[in-house]
Structures are given as C-alpha cells and as structure tokens.
Amino acid sequence: MVVTSTNIFIDQKDESAFKVKHFIKQKYPKKHDHYSFDDFFHFQLDTGTVIDWNESRNIFVSEDFIIGLIEGLEEEVGSASTVVMYNIGYEWGSKDADFFQRWFEKEYKKTITETNSAFLLEAWWWPFISQGWGNWEVDISDQKNGFTFINIFDSAVARTLGDVGKPVCHLYAGLFAGFFSELVKKPLSCIEIQCYSMGETYCKFLLGKQDRIDAATFWQNEGATARDIEKRLQSGERLR
C-alpha cells in the first residue's frame, strides 16, 4: 500500500488478476521520466481499476485506513502490533524485490548487478515517491561496516498519526529489511531511530546486520539520540 498527501494506495502486485495496459506506456514505451501523477497512474474508469507504470494494481483509500489498521492491530494484539506491522512490511519488501528486478531489467535492458548502486536504489524508490510514501535519502557509505542509514521525509504513517512521542514507522522498517535482504541475499534487519512522530523533522532508519540493530535498540532504550547511535556505530562501538 502506498500513500499520497491525501490518499493511500494498496499495491497488490498481482499481474494475473487483471489485463489492463497502461495507455501512456503503450504510446511511449521508452519514456523514463514517467513519475508525475498523470503519467505514472492509469485509471480504467469502466472497471474502477488503477494501475501504475509498472502495471501493478493500486487502490486508493483515505488516510483513515492507516489509523484504522494501527488501532485495530493494537486492540487485537497490544504492543505486539509493532512486530506485526514490521512483518507486514518485511513480506512486502521481499516480494517487491523480485517485482522490482523484473520491471527494472525489462525497462533498462540490464541486470541489477550491472547497474550503479545509487541509480539502482533511486530507480527502486521513485515509484514509492510517486505513490506518496515520501522522499528518501540513503547513505551507503558505512555499508562495508555492516550498516546503512535511510532518511524518509514526509512518512505517510508518521504524517497521519502526528506527534505521538514514539517511533511509528514499523512498516517502513520492515519494507527496507525485506527488500534489502533479498537484494543482497543476506539477512538484514532495520529499526527506526528517529521519527517525525517524535517531533523530529524527518524519520531515520538504521539498516544492517542483527548485531548492529541489537546495539542500536539497546542504546535507544537507554535514551540515546539518533546522532548518538550514529556516532557509536561509526566509531566501531559494540555491545559487550
């Protein structure tokens, strides 16, 4: 599911469920600058179907859906709702990695292993921007040390919930963990260490090996800020 400033889209990525073709894509098959709202989405009014440029189905719902989903999970499973949201995101990210590889290689005529990593990551996230999940900034400079930082500006979840004093973007964390685990073929985890819903200006995620995430979780519970965690990891500090 994806979110605009006023709506949420649910991306089912089920190519067998519908046969609708994207009109603009058929007309301009080599067009790469297709991320404006009017270009990216195709509305089939007679069937009520919406597909995006990659011919993945989308459904528009109101932002009340996010609130209802989170409050409903909290009512059903209590504090475990954060784990459920993370796992939903992880499953989504894992499946999206395969979907991304297929449409990327079809559109750009090269494999993901032949592609510059910065371009590859921007190609993956651009559809999410068009769908309303927010802009991002990814820092892979510490990748060799087992971790990566990802910033999300205008998180759909945090924007909807507002300032509630705690991290709320567990769906994003799961999405990043699932996608990157599939991309690099290694198990990775992710934690949000700074959130718009904590009064910050943007959300910040730590993606990495489990020992890095465990350390960050411990420091965060002890009151460390995102900047504190970043400095500790970059200095090589570990849990004893």
C-alpha positions, -999 to 999 in steps of 0.1 A, spaced: 0 0 0 11 35 -8 1 70 2 -3 104 -14 -8 136 6 -45 127 9 -48 91 -2 -34 56 3 -28 31 -25 -26 -6 -19 -2 -22 -44 -13 -58 -49 14 -67 -75 -7 -95 -89 -1 -95 -126 -25 -123 -132 -55 -106 -116 -60 -81 -144 -51 -74 -180 -53 -36 -181 -25 -19 -200 -10 15 -193 -21 38 -221 8 62 -220 33 34 -216 19 18 -247 23 51 -266 57 59 -252 74 26 -242 109 42 -239 98 71 -217 117 70 -184 106 103 -169 71 89 -161 68 97 -124 43 125 -124 9 116 -111 -7 118 -145 20 98 -162 25 72 -135 -11 61 -130 -36 48 -155 -73 49 -145 -96 24 -161 -129 41 -153 -152 14 -166 -138 -12 -143 -126 10 -114 -90 -3 -119 -59 18 -113 -25 5 -124 9 22 -123 36 25 -149 49 -10 -140 14 -24 -145 10 -31 -108 -25 -26 -94 -32 2 -69 -62 10 -48 -69 45 -33 -81 47 3 -83 75 28 -57 81 55 -82 68 79 -71 34 67 -37 38 84 -53 49 116 -78 20 115 -51 -5 107 -28 5 135 -56 10 161 -72 -23 151 -39 -42 155 -33 -25 188 -67 -36 200 -62 -72 188 -25 -79 198 -15 -49 220 22 -40 219 29 -68 195 12 -47 168 46 -31 161 60 -65 153 30 -73 131 35 -41 111 72 -48 107 65 -83 95 39 -70 70 65 -46 57 91 -73 56 69 -96 35 60 -67 12 97 -57 7 107 -93 0 81 -97 -27 88 -62 -41 125 -70 -46 115 -97 -71 89 -75 -87 114 -46 -89 141 -68 -105 118 -79 -132 105 -45 -142 139 -28 -139 156 -53 -162 128 -51 -186 128 -13 -187 166 -6 -187 178 -37 -205 204 -46 -179 206 -67 -148 207 -52 -113 242 -65 -108 254 -45 -139 239 -12 -125 254 15 -104 241 11 -69 230 47 -65 210 46 -97 195 12 -88 182 24 -54 168 56 -68 150 36 -95 135 14 -68 123 43 -46 110 66 -73 77 47 -77 72 50 -39 76 87 -42 50 89 -69 27 68 -49 31 91 -19 54 72 5 77 103 8 111 113 -4 142 95 8 179 98 13 201 67 16 236 68 29 256 36 19 290 50 30 291 27 60 278 -4 42 312 -21 44 309 -18 82 275 -36 82 250 -8 83 232 18 63 212 49 72 180 58 54 161 91 59 124 94 50 109 128 45 71 131 49 64 95 60 28 85 53 24 68 86 40 95 108 23 123 89 -10 106 96 -5 98 132 12 131 141 33 138 172 26 108 195 61 108 211 74 74 198 86 58 165 56 46 144 70 37 110 75 0 116 60 -8 82 88 12 66 114 -6 87 101 -40 76 99 -29 40 136 -18 40 147 -50 58 128 -73 34 138 -56 2 175 -52 10 177 -87 24 165 -101 -9 187 -76 -29 220 -86 -12 209 -122 -4 219 -118 32 196 -114 63 193 -78 74 172 -60 100 160 -24 104 150 -1 132 136 34 132 159 56 154 143 89 147 107 97 138 85 126 127 60 114 153 86 122 180 87 158 170 116 154 146 116 169 111 121 136 93 124 98 100 157 80 102 162 43 99 192 20 106 195 -10 83 221 -36 90 233 -69 104 214 -81 135 242 -72 160 242 -36 148 204 -34 152 206 -50 187 231 -25 198 211 4 184 179 -9 201 197 -11 234 212 24 232 178 38 220 161 22 251 188 38 272 179 73 258 204 77 231 195 100 202 198 91 165 230 111 163 244 93 194 237 59 178 252 70 145 285 82 162 287 50 183 283 27 153 307 47 131 333 46 159 330 8 160 314 6 194 296 -27 201 276 -42 229 297 -62 253 
